[in-house]
Amino acid sequence: MTREERRQMVPHATRAALASVAMATFLLGLKGFAAWHTGSVAMLGSLADTGLDLLASLVTLYGVRLAATPADSDHRFGHGKAEALAALFQVGLITASAVGIAWRAIMALGSETPTQDAEFGIGVSLVAIAATVVLLWYQRRIIRETGSVAIMADNVHYQSDVLLNGSVIVALVLDQYFGLTRADPIFGIVIALWLAWGAFQASSNAIDQLMDKEWPDDQRAAFLDVAARQPGLRGIHDFRTRRSGSHDFAQFHMEVDRNLTVGAAHDLVEAVESNLKTAFPKVEVLIHLDPEGHVDTDNPLVEADVTPHWFGKRL
């Protein structure tokens, strides 16, 4: 990929994030009026979710722009963890909204007051679904062009909005056309639970990044498989991985024949780094060189040999 191609990727991703912000702002105003006009708790829940969509889209915009910011003297590993901190802030807002909606819905269960003007509420929800589908299509096109992880996550988030708006339509139809007056608050409770589940997932992912959780086992295995294919490598231990925003980091100790010269050993390290860079271009790799048989510490977690199981058969 040329420098010009890399430069063009950022504006595309930024435009997609701006489109998300514009769409969420439009739907927020539309649903706000609809929730006030119809008195629907389900519509109120959908309104709260749209408000959170706006916040999520702003964070996505921030993340996309931040991803283009290079590391500096104070942040040598980049600024990726700012996304996790922003996500935890979102979690607090999502949780508060879920509690508020659930409380309003529980209070509405004891009321016989029906919702009003179902046609208007249904129309607003249909407009929201149509607008969201257009946004999803545009985001998918940008994802194909840029591979942006931030836009991909935003796309998944907006897919759930289609389901939420559909539930509002069902609630209003059951309430006003079938006389099930408690359908609306029940759907409001369901939406509150949906928001709470989303908050849990968002907090889990954010905390994993802040706590430097290791990569999934399949990703670790694929990485080690590429590293171990280098002729002259005698073993790998102390393999550590972590993720920060859209950036991945990996480091390990690489064992070579202790009789090699410094220059020859260094060439092996560079060959492994080159292979890993080709297979995993977005991973920053740090390799420590050890002579074969060297023991760094008595910590079994550090000294654990993680060389692929087929390695000995190929030497």
N, C-alpha and C positions, 0 to 999 in steps of 0.2 A: 504494500500500500504506500503510495507516494505521500509526501508532506501535504500537498494540495488536497488529496482525498481525505486525509485525516482532518484537515482544517474545515472541510465542507461538512463533515459528520456532525460537528458541534451545532451549527445553525439549524440543521434538520431536527435534531433532538430537542433543541431549545424551542423551535416553533411548535413541535408536538406538545411540549409541556405548557406552552402559552395557550395552545388550543384547549387543553384540559382546564386551565384556569378560567378561560373565557366561557367555556361550556358550563362549568360548575357555577359561575357567577350568574349566568342567565337562568339556570334551573333553580338556583337559590331564591331569586326574586319571584319566579313563577310559582314555585311550591309554597313559598311563604304566604302569598296571597291566597292560594288554594286552601292551605291549612286553616287560615283565618276565616275564609268564606264558608267552608264545609263543616268545620268543627271536628274533622276526622282525626282520631288519634293515630291511625295508620299513616295518614298523610303527614302528620306531625313527625312521626318516626322517619318517614322518607325525607322530610325537610332536614331533620337533624343529620341524617346520613349524607345528604347533599352538602350541608355545611362542612362536614368532615371531609367530603370529597374535595371541596375547595382548599381546605387546609392541606390535604394530602397532595394535591396538585401543586400548591405553592412550594411544599417541601421537595416534590419531584423536580420542580424548576430550579430550586436552590441546589439540589443534588447534582443535576445535570451540569449546571454552571460550575459547581465546586469540583466536579470530576475533571474539568479542564484546567484546574489550578494546580500548578506543579508544586512539589515539595519545596519547603524553604528551610532556612537555617534553624528555625524553631520547631519545625514539623518535618523531620527527615523522612518519615514514613507516609507523608501526605496528610490529607484532611478528611479521610474517609469516615472516621468515627463520628464526625459531626452529624452524619445522616442518622446514626443510631441514637444520638442524643435528641435529635429532632423527633425521631419516632417515639421515644419515651414521652416527650411532651404531648404528642398526638394521643398516645394511649390514655393520658390523664383526661383529655377532653372527651375522648370516645366513652370512657367509663362514666364520666359525669353525665353525658348525654343519655347513655343507656339507663342510668338510674332515674333520671328525670322523666324519661318516656315511660318507663315501667311504672313509676309512681302515678303519673297522669292516667295511664291505662287502668291501673287497679282502682283508682277513684272513679273512673268512668264505668267500671263494671256494675257499680251500684246505682247508676243513673239510667233512667229510661229515656233520656233525651236523644232522639235519633240524629244522625248526621244530616246535612242539608245539601241539596243540589248535587246529587251523585254524578249527574252528567258532566258537570264542570270538573269535578275531581277526577273522573275517568278520563276526560279529555286532556287534562294537564298531565296525567300519568302516561297517556299514549304519546303525547308530545315529548315527554322526558325519555321514553323508551326509544323513539325514533331518533332523537338528538344523540342519545348515548350510542346507538348502533352506528351512526355516522362517525362519531368520535373513535369508536373501536376500530372501524375500518381504516381511518386515517392513521391511527397509532400503529396498527399492524403493518401498514405500508412503510412507516418510518422505521419500525423494528427490522424489517427485511433489509432496508438500506443501511442502517447504522449498527444494528445489534445492541442498541442501548438497553442495559439492564434496568435502568430507572424507568424508562418508558414501558418496558415489558411488565414491571411490577404495577405500574399505574393502569395498564391495560387489563390486567387480571382483576384489579380492584373495581374498575368500572363494569366488568362483566357481572359482578354481584348486584350492581344497581338495577340491571334489567330485571332480575328476579324480585328485588324489593319493590320496584314500581308495579310489577305484575301483581304482587300481593296486595298492594293498595287497591287496585282495580277489583280484585276478588272480594276484599273486605267491604268496599262500598256497594258492590252488587248484592252481596248477602244481606247487608244492613237494610238497604232501601227497597230492594225488589223482592226479597224473600222474608222480610220482617225479622231477621236474626239480629236484633239490636246489639247483642254482645259480641258480634263477629268483629266489629271494628276495634274495640279495646283488646280483644284476644290477639288480633293481628299486630296491634301495637306492642303487646308483650313479646310476641315472637320476634319482631324487629329489634326490640331492646335486647333480647337474648342474642340475636345475630350480631349486634354491635358489640356486646360484651365478649363474644367469641372472637370477633375480629381484633378487639383490644388485647386479648390474651395472646393471640398469634403474633401480633405486632410487637408486644413486649418481649415475647420469647425470642424472636429473631434479633431484636435490638440488644437484649441482654447477652445473647450468644456472641454477638460481635464485640461488645464491650468487654466480655470475659475471655476473649480470644479462644473461643471453642474451636477444636480441631475440625478439619474438613470431614465430610462423610467418608466412610470406609472405601467406597468404590472410587471416589476421586483420589484418595491417597494411594490406592493400589495402582491406578492408572499412571499416576505420577512416578511412583517407584519403578514401575515396569519400564518406562522410558529411560530413567536414570541408570538402571542396572544393566542395560544392554551395551554399555560402553566397554570395549575390550580393555583389560588392564585393571578394572575396578575389582577389588577383593571383598568389599562389604560395605554396608550402610547402617549406621545407627544414629540415635538421637535425632530422629526425624520429627520436626515440628512444623505445624501449619497454622495459619490464621487468616481471617478475612477482615478487611476494613473498608466498608462501603463497597465500591465496585472493584477494589484491588485485593489481590491474593498475595500472600507471602508464604514462602517455604524455605526451610533451612535443614541441613543435615550434615553429619560427619561422614566423610568418604574415605575408605581405607584403600591404600595401594601398597605395592611391594616396597618394603622399607629400604631396599637397596637402590631404588631409583634416584636419579639426580633431582635436585630441586626443579630444574627446568623441565625435565620429562614429566614429573608429577604435576607440575603446573599446567602442562599441555593437556593432560588427562582431565583435569578439572575444567579447563576451558571447553574441551570437547563435550563433556557432560552438560555444561551450561548451555552450549550451542544447541544440543539435541532437545533440551527442556524448553529453550526459548522458542524453538520451531513448533513443538507440540503444544506448549502452553504459553502463548505470547503475552498473556495478561498477568503472569505470575512473576513476582520478583524473587529471585533465588539467591540464597547465601550458602556457600559450601565451605566447610572446614575440613582441611586435609589431615589425615592421621596415617601413620605407618601401620601396616597390618599387625594385629595383635596388641596394639596399644590400648590401655585401659585408662579412660579419662577420670572415672569416679566409681565409687561403689554403689551408686544409685542405679538399681536395676531398670528403672524407667528410662534413664538416659542411655545406658549401655545396651538396651534391647536391640538385637539385630533385626532389622526390618527388611532385609534383602528378600526379594521375591523367592518363593519356594523352588522355582525351577532354576535358580541361579547356579547352584552347585553342579547341576547336570550339564551346564553349557560351558563351564570353565575348561 
